[in-house]
Amino acid sequence: MSVTWEPAPLKGTPPEPRSGHTFTVVGTKAYLFGGVGRKDGKACALGDLHALDLNNSELLNWTGEVGGPGPSPRSRHTCTAVKHFLVVVGGLNHRVRHNDVWIFDTKQKKWTELKVQAKDAEDIPSPRAHHTATLVGNQLFLFGGYAGHGKSCDDLHVLDFGTALEEKATDVVHPTWSKPVLKGKGPSPRFDHSTTWFPNKLAILGGRDNMTMHGDVHHLCLDTMTWLEEGKEKPKPYSFDIANHRLMGIESVPNHKMFCLTGKKGPNAFLNHVDVMDCGSMVWTTPNAVGEPPAPREDAAMTYDPKTCKILMFGGWSNRWLGDTWQLNVSPIIGPPYAVFNVDPDIGPVFGETEVTIHGMQFKQAEKIEVCFKTGKTEVISPGTFVDATKITCMTPNFEEFGAVEVEIRVNINNEGWTVNKMRFRYFANTSAKNCLAFGPGINERTVAKYGVEIPFLILAKDTCNAKRTSGGDDFIVEVTKEDDPRAPKGTVRLVDLDNGLHEVYYSVPSAGRYRIDVGYDDLGEPQEIIPIRGSPFLMDFEDPWTYKRTSGAAPLKRKFGQITSLSNDKVALFGGSDDGVSVLTTGADGWTWDTASADGQPAARKFHGQTGAGGKLVVFGGASLGGEEMDDLSTFTVEGTKGSWQTVEGVKPYRAMKSRHQLIRDEKEAAEEAAAEAAAAEKAAAE
């Protein structure tokens, strides 16, 4: 973002050069009042009021002095716009300081001194200059200043206007000064500081006292009247000490912006800088300033014209009084009274015609809604459609001429200005099947593949420019068939879109043999056409994953409900499901051999039993007899060579199923009820 300095285009006779004056916009005019300069060749305080007509932004017009008799000449006062009034407070004329309040009615073009009441004398600010006055709602907050005789101020006073500025007030309420009770530790006494308002806070930056300059920043929470001096809410100090500068809070969407301009950072070290703080992030930045800037200065007067988004500046001090008029275009930073946040979807094909929804705030129905798609110096504008205050829709324009690029989207409603929030949209070129690649073990013919075991590979999506896709959504079709028998059962496939141009493919086949893997891209056209990707189809050979061992010895008969358990590194035991004894399989290096152990001591034949190996022994528990009778005995089988022996474990309590928590609660409840019934019966019997 950049701001642009330029001398204001003027006609008419500007006011005399000066400093310590004020410049205030009300409606279509900017009013300049007071200051100190030369009159009749002598340095003195000034009391003139001049108007600058802003109706024609191409040629501003100084229309001369306005108003009749008003405040006495003064400088370093404050002048604040309240409704259609100018409110002037305090100021200095030579060594005389004021605390009076004057209002200028811009409609009637008439000055009136405002008589302000107070409950206590201390509620009234002492005569002072170099202070600040900031409008907060309908009240004026006056802070700090210099009261003479070496006294800098740190007090805060609030001016409530009552009904003084009402045109038709039925009940008269007098304006009053008050001094609110503040919490926390606020700024030290100071003058030549600057103050501004942004939502719920009063901000004070810099200034000086009789000894030193300041660069600290203070925020007063207006909800609790507490200085925010601790934790995350404590504002960071400015980048350097500064005084006689201008601090200006300007409404912007979604966050106000605070501008700090001109001033000085040391004796004769005048400034012409522009710094901006986003009041949401509380981060200061220095935007690029286009154009030849004005001469560095302090004590300049500035005001903001919301209709043109320009800051207007007149005069100041730079070892001489200045009488130039400048304007600073801040519209690229302030933007219009609406903002954009995000767009959904944020990606679309380069040929356009994708409907997108722009989310933001304070949109409004209008005859003209424009949506700009911009990259570099290239921009294409599409019409937008109002949905509600937070949504606008539009169709993306064709960007094939400019390629698959990322663009910035901005919105303009009724020519009130383009949004300044950054919102990105990515164009992508159409996926090209002939440019897409597949790689990985699942299509590498050197892979030793086994049927029944899932095997992966990757698909890399590329567009017509042979560039890697950076998003997902492509529809790839993978089919796995047996090469010599297309009617045989097909392989099972699952795809995972990684949403970055890569797609994971996992597949398995049901039997051994050579399989054909077809990988195609569905271009979603009508009629449907599956286009093979580069290198497709792929061929893969699959082997049987099982190894079939020859065994010697008497193998056990087929049975149901038998269980096989590992007893050691080279022995497994089969038991149950028949009247046969334990069959032991020895899996030695010289071959695999079956043997049947002696049935001596063997427990009754069974099924559905528990069986495990522990310490080289086979442990058998419970189950059911082959006839179906439940059992709860416990036996072990110890391997001895290729045979072994059984042993029944005695003295083990019979197994009982554990009760559930709900059953225990029910049992306790029933026991309590039985005990209560017995007690009642005993009591009744005793009574009889």
C-alpha positions as CSV (number, residue, x, y, z in Angstrom):
1,M,0.0,0.0,0.0
2,S,1.2,3.5,-0.7
3,V,0.1,7.1,0.0
4,T,0.5,10.1,-2.3
5,W,1.6,13.6,-1.4
6,E,0.8,16.5,-3.6
7,P,0.3,20.2,-3.3
8,A,-3.4,20.9,-3.0
9,P,-4.9,22.4,-6.2
10,L,-6.0,25.8,-5.1
11,K,-7.7,29.0,-6.0
12,G,-8.5,32.0,-3.9
13,T,-6.2,33.7,-1.3
14,P,-4.8,31.4,1.3
15,P,-4.4,32.5,5.0
16,E,-1.1,34.0,6.1
17,P,1.7,31.6,7.0
18,R,1.4,30.4,10.6
19,S,1.8,27.6,13.1
20,G,-0.1,26.4,16.2
21,H,-3.4,26.8,14.4
22,T,-6.2,24.3,13.8
23,F,-7.8,22.9,10.6
24,T,-11.1,21.2,10.9
25,V,-13.5,19.7,8.3
26,V,-17.3,20.2,8.7
27,G,-19.4,19.0,5.8
28,T,-17.9,20.3,2.5
29,K,-15.6,22.9,4.1
30,A,-12.4,22.9,6.1
31,Y,-12.1,25.7,8.6
32,L,-8.7,27.1,9.7
33,F,-8.6,29.1,12.9
34,G,-6.0,31.0,14.9
35,G,-2.3,30.2,15.3
36,V,0.7,32.4,15.5
37,G,2.3,34.3,12.6
38,R,3.0,37.8,11.3
39,K,0.5,40.5,11.1
40,D,1.5,44.0,10.0
41,G,5.1,42.8,10.1
42,K,4.9,41.7,13.7
43,A,4.8,38.3,15.3
44,C,1.5,37.8,17.1
45,A,-1.3,35.4,17.9
46,L,-4.1,35.3,15.2
47,G,-7.8,35.1,15.6
48,D,-9.0,34.9,12.0
49,L,-11.3,32.1,10.7
50,H,-10.9,31.0,7.1
51,A,-12.9,28.5,5.0
52,L,-11.6,26.1,2.3
53,D,-14.4,24.9,0.0
54,L,-13.9,21.2,-0.7
55,N,-16.8,20.7,-3.2
56,N,-14.5,20.5,-6.2
57,S,-11.8,18.1,-5.3
58,E,-9.9,19.1,-8.5
59,L,-9.7,22.7,-7.4
60,L,-10.1,23.6,-3.7
61,N,-11.1,27.2,-3.0
62,W,-10.0,29.5,-0.2
63,T,-13.1,31.7,0.2
64,G,-11.6,34.1,2.7
65,E,-12.5,35.0,6.3
66,V,-15.9,33.9,7.7
67,G,-17.8,34.7,10.9
68,G,-18.0,37.8,13.0
69,P,-16.5,38.6,16.4
70,G,-15.4,35.5,18.2
71,P,-12.6,34.2,20.5
72,S,-9.6,36.4,21.2
73,P,-6.5,35.7,19.1
74,R,-4.8,32.5,20.2
75,S,-2.6,29.6,19.2
76,R,-2.0,26.0,20.5
77,H,-5.7,25.8,21.2
78,T,-7.9,22.9,20.1
79,C,-10.8,23.0,17.6
80,T,-13.1,20.0,17.2
81,A,-16.0,19.3,14.9
82,V,-19.1,18.4,16.8
83,K,-22.2,18.0,14.5
84,H,-22.1,21.2,12.4
85,F,-20.2,23.2,15.1
86,L,-16.6,24.1,15.7
87,V,-15.7,23.8,19.4
88,V,-12.6,25.8,20.4
89,V,-11.1,25.3,23.9
90,G,-8.2,27.1,25.5
91,G,-5.1,28.4,23.9
92,L,-2.3,31.0,24.3
93,N,-1.8,34.6,23.4
94,H,1.6,35.7,24.3
95,R,1.7,34.7,28.0
96,V,-2.0,34.6,28.6
97,R,-3.6,31.2,28.6
98,H,-7.3,30.4,28.3
99,N,-9.8,27.8,29.4
100,D,-12.8,29.3,27.7
101,V,-15.1,27.4,25.3
102,W,-16.3,28.9,22.0
103,I,-18.5,27.4,19.4
104,F,-18.9,28.4,15.8
105,D,-22.2,27.5,14.1
106,T,-21.2,26.7,10.5
107,K,-24.8,27.1,9.4
108,Q,-25.5,30.4,11.0
109,K,-21.8,31.5,10.6
110,K,-21.8,32.9,14.2
111,W,-19.5,32.6,17.2
112,T,-20.9,32.0,20.7
113,E,-19.1,31.6,24.0
114,L,-20.3,28.5,25.8
115,K,-20.9,29.0,29.5
116,V,-19.9,25.7,31.1
117,Q,-20.9,24.7,34.6
118,A,-19.2,22.3,37.0
119,K,-20.0,20.7,40.4
120,D,-16.6,21.4,41.8
121,A,-13.9,23.9,40.8
122,E,-11.4,21.1,40.2
123,D,-13.7,19.7,37.5
124,I,-12.9,22.8,35.3
125,P,-9.6,22.6,33.4
126,S,-7.1,25.2,34.4
127,P,-6.2,27.8,31.7
128,R,-3.8,26.0,29.3
129,A,-2.4,25.5,25.8
130,H,-0.6,22.8,23.9
131,H,-3.3,20.3,25.1
132,T,-5.6,18.0,23.1
133,A,-9.3,17.6,22.8
134,T,-10.9,14.5,21.3
135,L,-14.6,13.8,20.5
136,V,-15.8,10.6,22.2
137,G,-19.4,10.0,21.4
138,N,-21.1,13.3,22.2
139,Q,-18.5,14.4,24.8
140,L,-15.2,16.2,24.5
141,F,-12.2,14.6,26.3
142,L,-9.5,17.2,27.1
143,F,-6.1,15.9,28.2
144,G,-2.8,17.4,29.3
145,G,-1.3,20.7,28.2
146,Y,0.9,23.4,29.6
147,A,-0.5,25.7,32.2
148,G,2.5,28.1,32.5
149,H,5.1,28.6,35.3
150,G,6.7,25.3,34.4
151,K,3.6,23.3,35.0
152,S,2.8,20.4,32.6
153,C,-0.6,18.7,33.1
154,D,-1.7,15.1,33.2
155,D,-5.4,15.6,34.1
156,L,-8.4,14.4,32.0
157,H,-11.5,16.6,31.8
158,V,-14.8,15.7,30.0
159,L,-17.1,18.3,28.5
160,D,-20.7,17.2,28.2
161,F,-22.6,19.6,25.9
162,G,-26.0,18.9,27.4
163,T,-28.5,20.5,25.0
164,A,-26.3,23.4,24.0
165,L,-25.8,22.0,20.5
166,E,-29.4,20.9,20.0
167,E,-31.5,23.0,17.6
168,K,-34.8,22.2,19.2
169,A,-34.3,21.2,22.8
170,T,-37.5,21.0,24.9
171,D,-35.7,20.7,28.2
172,V,-32.5,22.8,28.7
173,V,-29.5,20.8,30.0
174,H,-26.5,23.0,30.7
175,P,-23.1,22.0,29.4
176,T,-20.8,20.7,32.2
177,W,-17.2,20.0,32.9
178,S,-16.4,16.8,34.9
179,K,-13.2,15.0,35.9
180,P,-13.7,11.3,35.7
181,V,-12.0,8.9,38.2
182,L,-9.4,6.9,36.2
183,K,-7.9,3.5,37.1
184,G,-4.3,2.5,36.6
185,K,-1.2,4.6,36.0
186,G,-1.6,6.9,33.1
187,P,0.8,9.1,31.1
188,S,3.1,11.5,32.9
189,P,2.4,15.2,32.7
190,R,3.0,16.5,29.2
191,F,2.2,18.9,26.4
192,D,2.7,19.0,22.6
193,H,1.4,15.4,22.6
194,S,-1.3,14.0,20.3
195,T,-4.5,12.2,21.1
196,T,-7.1,10.4,19.0
197,W,-10.0,8.0,19.4
198,F,-10.6,4.5,18.0
199,P,-13.3,2.1,19.1
200,N,-13.5,2.0,22.9
201,K,-10.1,3.6,23.4
202,L,-8.4,6.9,23.8
203,A,-4.8,6.9,22.5
204,I,-2.1,9.3,23.6
205,L,1.3,9.4,21.9
206,G,4.5,11.2,22.6
207,G,4.8,14.9,23.7
208,R,7.2,16.5,26.0
209,D,7.6,18.2,29.4
210,N,10.0,20.8,30.6
211,M,12.9,18.4,30.6
212,T,12.5,15.7,28.0
213,M,10.5,14.4,25.0
214,H,8.5,11.2,25.1
215,G,7.9,8.3,22.7
216,D,5.5,6.3,24.9
217,V,2.0,5.4,23.9
218,H,-1.0,5.1,26.3
219,H,-4.5,3.7,25.8
220,L,-7.4,4.5,28.0
221,C,-10.2,1.9,27.9
222,L,-13.3,3.9,27.7
223,D,-15.6,1.1,28.9
224,T,-13.8,0.8,32.3
225,M,-11.9,4.2,32.3
226,T,-8.8,2.2,32.9
227,W,-5.3,2.9,31.6
228,L,-4.1,-0.3,29.8
229,E,-0.6,-0.5,31.3
230,E,-0.2,-4.3,31.8
231,G,-0.2,-7.5,29.8
232,K,-1.0,-7.9,26.1
233,E,-3.2,-4.8,26.0
234,K,-0.3,-2.5,27.0
235,P,0.6,-0.6,23.8
236,K,4.2,-0.7,22.6
237,P,6.1,2.6,22.5
238,Y,6.5,4.5,19.3
239,S,9.8,4.0,17.4
240,F,11.2,7.3,18.6
241,D,10.5,10.3,20.9
242,I,8.2,12.8,19.1
243,A,6.4,16.1,19.9
244,N,4.3,18.7,18.0
245,H,3.1,16.0,15.6
246,R,-0.4,15.0,14.5
247,L,-2.1,11.8,15.4
248,M,-5.3,11.0,13.5
249,G,-7.6,8.0,13.9
250,I,-9.6,7.4,10.7
251,E,-12.5,4.9,10.3
252,S,-11.7,2.0,8.1
253,V,-13.1,-1.5,7.6
254,P,-12.5,-3.8,9.3
255,N,-10.2,-1.9,11.6
256,H,-9.6,1.8,12.2
257,K,-6.3,3.2,11.0
258,M,-4.1,5.6,13.1
259,F,-1.8,8.0,11.2
260,C,1.1,9.8,12.8
261,L,2.5,12.7,10.7
262,T,5.1,15.4,10.9
263,G,6.4,16.8,14.2
264,K,9.9,16.8,15.6
265,K,12.2,14.3,17.3
266,G,14.7,16.8,18.7
267,P,15.8,20.4,18.5
268,N,15.3,21.5,14.9
269,A,14.9,17.8,13.9
270,F,11.7,18.4,12.0
271,L,9.7,15.5,10.3
272,N,7.6,14.9,7.3
273,H,7.1,11.2,7.8
274,V,3.9,9.1,7.5
275,D,3.3,6.1,9.8
276,V,0.2,4.0,10.0
277,M,-1.1,1.7,12.8
278,D,-3.8,-0.9,12.2
279,C,-6.0,-0.6,15.3
280,G,-6.7,-4.3,15.1
281,S,-3.2,-5.7,15.1
282,M,-1.7,-2.6,16.9
283,V,1.3,-2.8,14.5
284,W,2.9,0.3,13.0
285,T,4.0,0.4,9.4
286,T,5.5,3.0,7.1
287,P,3.8,3.0,3.8
288,N,5.5,3.9,0.6
289,A,5.0,7.7,0.0
290,V,4.6,8.6,-3.6
291,G,5.3,12.1,-4.8
292,E,7.5,14.9,-3.5
293,P,6.7,15.3,0.2
294,P,6.2,18.7,1.9
295,A,9.1,20.2,3.8
296,P,9.7,18.7,7.3
297,R,7.8,20.7,10.0
298,E,6.2,20.8,13.4
299,D,3.0,22.6,14.7
300,A,1.2,22.0,11.4
301,A,-2.6,21.7,11.3
302,M,-4.3,18.8,9.6
303,T,-7.8,17.5,9.0
304,Y,-9.3,14.6,7.1
305,D,-11.9,14.8,4.3
306,P,-13.8,11.5,4.3
307,K,-15.3,12.2,0.9
308,T,-12.0,12.0,-0.9
309,C,-10.0,10.0,1.6
310,K,-7.4,12.7,1.8
311,I,-5.6,14.3,4.7
312,L,-5.3,18.1,4.3
313,M,-2.4,20.0,5.8
314,F,-1.7,23.7,6.1
315,G,1.3,25.6,7.4
316,G,3.5,24.8,10.4
317,W,6.9,25.8,11.6
318,S,10.3,24.9,10.0
319,N,12.5,27.7,11.4
320,R,10.0,29.9,9.6
321,W,6.2,30.1,9.4
322,L,4.8,28.1,6.5
323,G,1.7,28.9,4.5
324,D,1.5,26.0,2.0
325,T,-1.5,23.7,1.6
326,W,-0.9,20.0,0.9
327,Q,-3.0,16.9,0.5
328,L,-2.2,13.2,1.3
329,N,-4.2,10.6,-0.5
330,V,-4.7,7.7,2.0
331,S,-7.5,5.9,0.1
332,P,-5.3,2.8,-0.7
333,I,-5.0,2.3,3.1
334,I,-8.4,3.5,4.4
335,G,-10.5,2.0,1.6
336,P,-14.3,2.4,1.2
337,P,-16.9,1.8,4.0
338,Y,-17.0,-1.9,3.2
339,A,-14.4,-4.7,3.3
340,V,-13.7,-8.2,1.9
341,F,-12.4,-11.1,4.0
342,N,-12.3,-14.2,1.8
343,V,-13.6,-15.8,-1.3
344,D,-15.1,-19.3,-1.6
345,P,-14.0,-21.3,-3.5
346,D,-10.6,-19.7,-3.7
347,I,-9.5,-21.6,-6.8
348,G,-11.0,-22.2,-10.2
349,P,-10.2,-23.1,-13.8
350,V,-8.4,-20.7,-16.1
351,F,-11.3,-20.6,-18.5
352,G,-13.4,-18.9,-15.8
353,E,-17.2,-19.4,-15.3
354,T,-16.8,-20.4,-11.7
355,E,-19.3,-18.9,-9.4
356,V,-17.6,-17.5,-6.3
357,T,-19.0,-16.0,-3.1
358,I,-17.1,-13.0,-1.6
359,H,-17.5,-12.7,2.1
360,G,-17.0,-9.4,3.8
361,M,-18.9,-6.8,5.8
362,Q,-21.1,-3.7,5.2
363,F,-22.0,-4.6,1.6
364,K,-25.1,-2.9,0.3
365,Q,-27.5,-3.2,-2.6
366,A,-26.4,-1.0,-5.5
367,E,-26.9,-0.6,-9.2
368,K,-23.2,-1.0,-9.8
369,I,-21.1,-3.7,-8.1
370,E,-17.7,-4.5,-9.7
371,V,-15.3,-7.3,-8.8
372,C,-11.7,-6.8,-10.0
373,F,-9.4,-9.8,-10.7
374,K,-5.9,-8.4,-10.8
375,T,-2.4,-9.7,-11.2
376,G,0.4,-7.2,-11.7
377,K,-0.8,-4.7,-14.3
378,T,-3.4,-7.0,-15.7
379,E,-6.9,-6.7,-14.4
380,V,-10.3,-8.0,-15.5
381,I,-13.6,-6.7,-14.0
382,S,-16.7,-8.7,-13.6
383,P,-20.2,-7.7,-12.4
384,G,-21.1,-8.7,-8.9
385,T,-24.5,-9.6,-7.4
386,F,-25.5,-8.4,-3.9
387,V,-26.7,-11.2,-1.7
388,D,-26.7,-9.6,1.7
389,A,-24.6,-7.3,3.9
390,T,-21.9,-10.0,4.1
391,K,-22.0,-11.7,0.7
392,I,-21.5,-10.8,-2.9
393,T,-21.4,-13.4,-5.7
394,C,-19.9,-13.2,-9.2
395,M,-18.6,-15.4,-12.1
396,T,-14.9,-15.6,-12.5
397,P,-13.7,-14.1,-15.8
398,N,-11.7,-16.1,-18.4
399,F,-7.9,-15.8,-17.7
400,E,-6.6,-18.1,-20.5
401,E,-4.8,-15.2,-22.1
402,F,-2.8,-14.6,-18.9
403,G,-2.3,-18.2,-17.8
404,A,-2.7,-20.0,-14.5
405,V,-1.8,-17.3,-12.0
406,E,-2.8,-16.1,-8.6
407,V,-4.9,-12.9,-8.6
408,E,-6.0,-10.4,-6.1
409,I,-9.8,-9.7,-5.8
410,R,-11.2,-6.3,-4.9
411,V,-14.7,-5.0,-4.8
412,N,-16.1,-1.6,-5.8
413,I,-19.7,-0.6,-4.9
414,N,-21.2,2.5,-6.6
415,N,-17.7,3.9,-7.2
416,E,-17.2,4.4,-3.5
417,G,-13.7,2.9,-3.9
418,W,-12.0,-0.4,-4.3
419,T,-11.5,-2.5,-1.2
420,V,-8.0,-2.6,0.3
421,N,-8.0,-5.9,2.1
422,K,-5.9,-8.5,0.4
423,M,-8.0,-11.5,-0.9
424,R,-6.4,-14.1,-3.2
425,F,-7.9,-16.4,-5.9
426,R,-5.9,-19.0,-7.8
427,Y,-6.5,-19.8,-11.4
428,F,-5.4,-23.3,-12.6
429,A,-5.1,-24.6,-16.1
430,N,-7.1,-27.7,-17.0
431,T,-5.6,-31.0,-16.1
432,S,-4.0,-32.8,-19.1
433,A,-4.1,-36.6,-19.0
434,K,-1.1,-36.9,-21.3
435,N,1.0,-34.9,-18.9
436,C,0.0,-36.7,-15.7
437,L,2.4,-39.2,-14.3
438,A,2.2,-42.3,-12.2
439,F,5.0,-43.8,-10.2
440,G,5.7,-46.1,-7.2
441,P,6.0,-49.8,-6.4
442,G,2.4,-50.6,-7.5
443,I,3.3,-50.1,-11.2
444,N,7.0,-51.0,-11.0
445,E,7.5,-54.3,-12.8
446,R,10.5,-55.1,-10.7
447,T,8.4,-55.1,-7.5
448,V,7.8,-58.6,-6.0
449,A,4.1,-58.2,-5.6
450,K,1.8,-60.7,-3.7
451,Y,-1.9,-61.1,-4.3
452,G,-4.2,-60.3,-1.4
453,V,-1.7,-57.7,-0.1
454,E,-2.4,-54.0,-0.8
455,I,0.3,-52.2,-2.9
456,P,0.5,-48.4,-3.5
457,F,1.6,-46.0,-6.2
458,L,1.2,-42.2,-6.8
459,I,-0.5,-40.1,-9.5
460,L,1.0,-36.7,-10.1
461,A,-1.6,-34.3,-11.8
462,K,-0.2,-31.8,-14.3
463,D,-2.0,-29.2,-16.3
464,T,-1.9,-28.3,-20.0
465,C,1.2,-26.1,-19.3
466,N,2.9,-29.3,-17.9
467,A,3.0,-27.6,-14.5
468,K,2.3,-29.6,-11.4
469,R,-1.2,-29.0,-10.0
470,T,-1.2,-27.5,-6.5
471,S,-4.7,-28.4,-5.5
472,G,-7.0,-31.5,-5.6
473,G,-10.4,-32.2,-7.1
474,D,-9.2,-34.2,-10.2
475,D,-11.2,-37.3,-11.0
476,F,-8.8,-40.2,-11.8
477,I,-10.2,-43.6,-12.6
478,V,-8.1,-46.7,-11.8
479,E,-9.1,-50.2,-12.9
480,V,-7.2,-53.5,-12.2
481,T,-8.0,-56.5,-14.4
482,K,-6.4,-59.9,-15.2
483,E,-4.6,-59.6,-18.4
484,D,-5.4,-63.1,-19.8
485,D,-8.9,-63.2,-18.4
486,P,-10.8,-59.9,-18.3
487,R,-13.8,-61.6,-16.9
488,A,-11.9,-62.8,-13.8
489,P,-12.6,-60.9,-10.5
490,K,-11.1,-57.4,-10.6
491,G,-8.7,-55.9,-8.1
492,T,-10.0,-53.6,-5.4
493,V,-8.9,-50.0,-5.6
494,R,-9.0,-47.0,-3.2
495,L,-7.8,-43.4,-4.0
496,V,-6.7,-40.7,-1.6
497,D,-6.7,-37.1,-2.9
498,L,-3.9,-35.2,-1.1
499,D,-5.3,-31.8,-2.3
500,N,-1.9,-30.8,-3.6
501,G,-1.8,-32.3,-7.0
502,L,-0.8,-35.8,-5.7
503,H,-3.2,-38.7,-5.4
504,E,-2.3,-41.9,-3.5
505,V,-3.6,-45.2,-5.0
506,Y,-3.8,-48.5,-3.1
507,Y,-5.0,-51.7,-4.8
508,S,-4.9,-55.5,-4.3
509,V,-5.7,-58.4,-6.5
510,P,-7.5,-61.7,-5.6
511,S,-5.2,-64.3,-7.2
512,A,-1.8,-64.8,-8.7
513,G,-1.0,-63.9,-12.3
514,R,-0.4,-60.9,-14.5
515,Y,-2.7,-57.9,-14.1
516,R,-3.3,-54.8,-16.1
517,I,-3.6,-51.4,-14.3
518,D,-5.4,-48.8,-16.3
519,V,-5.1,-45.2,-15.0
520,G,-7.3,-42.6,-16.7
521,Y,-8.5,-39.1,-16.2
522,D,-12.2,-38.2,-16.3
523,D,-12.4,-34.7,-17.9
524,L,-16.0,-34.4,-16.7
525,G,-17.2,-33.7,-20.2
526,E,-20.4,-35.0,-21.8
527,P,-20.4,-37.8,-22.9
528,Q,-18.0,-39.1,-20.3
529,E,-14.5,-40.0,-21.7
530,I,-11.8,-41.6,-19.7
531,I,-8.4,-40.5,-21.1
532,P,-5.4,-42.6,-20.3
533,I,-2.5,-40.8,-18.5
534,R,1.0,-41.0,-19.7
535,G,2.3,-44.6,-19.7
536,S,-1.0,-46.3,-19.0
537,P,-1.8,-49.2,-19.0
538,F,0.8,-50.7,-16.6
539,L,1.4,-54.5,-16.2
540,M,2.3,-56.2,-12.9
541,D,2.9,-59.9,-12.0
542,F,1.6,-61.1,-8.7
543,E,2.7,-64.2,-6.7
544,D,1.1,-66.4,-4.1
545,P,2.1,-64.9,-0.7
546,W,1.7,-68.3,0.9
547,T,4.6,-70.9,1.3
548,Y,3.3,-74.5,1.4
549,K,5.5,-76.8,3.5
550,R,5.8,-80.6,3.2
551,T,5.4,-82.4,6.5
552,S,6.2,-85.9,7.7
553,G,4.6,-88.0,10.4
554,A,0.9,-88.6,11.1
555,A,-0.9,-85.4,10.4
556,P,-4.0,-84.7,12.5
557,L,-7.4,-85.3,11.0
558,K,-9.6,-82.4,9.8
559,R,-11.6,-80.9,12.6
560,K,-13.7,-78.0,13.7
561,F,-13.0,-75.9,16.8
562,G,-9.4,-77.0,17.1
563,Q,-6.8,-74.4,18.3
564,I,-3.2,-74.2,17.4
565,T,-0.7,-72.5,19.8
566,S,3.0,-71.7,19.6
567,L,5.0,-73.2,22.4
568,S,8.5,-72.3,21.4
569,N,10.6,-71.2,18.4
570,D,10.2,-74.5,16.6
571,K,7.1,-76.1,18.1
572,V,3.3,-75.6,17.8
573,A,0.6,-77.6,19.4
574,L,-2.9,-78.4,18.1
575,F,-5.6,-79.4,20.6
576,G,-9.4,-79.5,20.8
577,G,-12.3,-80.1,18.5
578,S,-11.9,-83.9,18.5
579,D,-11.1,-86.9,20.8
580,D,-7.6,-87.0,19.4
581,G,-4.7,-86.0,21.7
582,V,-2.4,-83.1,21.3
583,S,-0.7,-83.0,17.9
584,V,2.8,-81.4,18.1
585,L,4.4,-79.9,14.9
586,T,8.2,-79.5,15.0
587,T,9.3,-76.9,12.4
588,G,13.0,-77.7,12.3
589,A,15.6,-76.8,9.6
590,D,15.6,-80.5,8.5
591,G,11.9,-80.5,7.8
592,W,8.5,-80.2,9.5
593,T,7.2,-83.2,11.5
594,W,3.9,-84.1,13.1
595,D,3.7,-86.3,16.3
596,T,0.8,-87.2,18.5
597,A,1.3,-87.0,22.3
598,S,0.1,-89.7,24.7
599,A,-3.4,-89.2,25.9
600,D,-2.5,-90.1,29.5
601,G,-3.9,-87.4,31.8
602,Q,-5.4,-85.6,29.0
603,P,-8.5,-83.6,29.9
604,A,-11.8,-84.4,28.3
605,A,-12.2,-83.4,24.6
606,R,-13.7,-80.0,24.2
607,K,-14.4,-77.0,22.0
608,F,-14.7,-73.2,22.6
609,H,-12.1,-73.4,25.3
610,G,-9.4,-71.0,26.3
611,Q,-5.9,-71.9,25.1
612,T,-2.5,-70.2,25.2
613,G,1.2,-70.8,25.5
614,A,3.1,-69.8,28.7
615,G,6.6,-70.7,29.6
616,G,6.8,-73.5,27.0
617,K,3.6,-75.0,28.2
618,L,0.1,-75.3,26.6
619,V,-2.5,-74.0,29.0
620,V,-6.1,-75.1,28.5
621,F,-9.1,-73.8,30.4
622,G,-12.8,-74.4,30.4
623,G,-14.8,-74.4,27.2
624,A,-17.6,-77.0,26.4
625,S,-17.5,-80.7,25.9
626,L,-18.1,-82.0,22.4
627,G,-21.7,-82.6,23.6
628,G,-22.1,-79.0,24.8
629,E,-21.7,-79.2,28.6
630,E,-19.8,-76.2,30.1
631,M,-16.5,-76.9,31.8
632,D,-14.3,-75.0,34.2
633,D,-11.2,-77.2,34.7
634,L,-7.6,-76.0,34.2
635,S,-4.8,-78.2,32.6
636,T,-1.3,-77.8,31.2
637,F,0.6,-79.7,28.6
638,T,4.4,-79.8,28.8
639,V,6.3,-80.6,25.6
640,E,8.9,-83.4,26.0
641,G,10.8,-83.8,22.8
642,T,8.2,-84.4,20.2
643,K,5.7,-85.7,22.7
644,G,4.7,-84.3,26.1
645,S,2.6,-84.9,29.2
646,W,-0.6,-83.5,30.7
647,Q,-1.1,-82.2,34.3
648,T,-4.4,-81.1,35.9
649,V,-4.1,-78.0,38.1
650,E,-6.0,-78.6,41.3
651,G,-7.1,-76.2,44.1
652,V,-8.1,-73.5,41.7
653,K,-11.4,-71.8,42.7
654,P,-14.1,-72.3,40.1
655,Y,-14.5,-69.5,37.6
656,R,-17.3,-67.1,38.2
657,A,-18.2,-64.4,35.8
658,M,-17.6,-60.9,37.2
659,K,-20.7,-58.9,37.8
660,S,-21.3,-55.7,36.0
661,R,-21.4,-52.4,37.9
662,H,-25.1,-52.1,37.2
663,Q,-25.7,-55.7,38.6
664,L,-23.7,-54.8,41.7
665,I,-25.9,-51.7,42.2
666,R,-29.0,-53.7,41.8
667,D,-27.7,-56.3,44.3
668,E,-26.9,-53.6,46.9
669,K,-30.3,-52.1,46.4
670,E,-32.1,-55.5,46.8
671,A,-30.1,-56.3,49.9
672,A,-30.9,-52.9,51.4
673,E,-34.6,-53.4,50.7
674,E,-34.5,-56.9,52.2
675,A,-32.8,-55.6,55.3
676,A,-35.3,-52.8,55.6
677,A,-38.2,-55.3,55.3
678,E,-36.7,-57.6,57.9
679,A,-36.2,-54.6,60.3
680,A,-39.8,-53.5,59.7
681,A,-41.1,-57.1,60.4
682,A,-39.0,-57.3,63.6
683,E,-40.3,-54.0,64.8
684,K,-43.9,-55.0,64.1
685,A,-43.4,-58.3,65.9
686,A,-42.0,-56.5,68.9
687,A,-44.9,-54.2,69.0
688,E,-47.4,-57.1,69.0
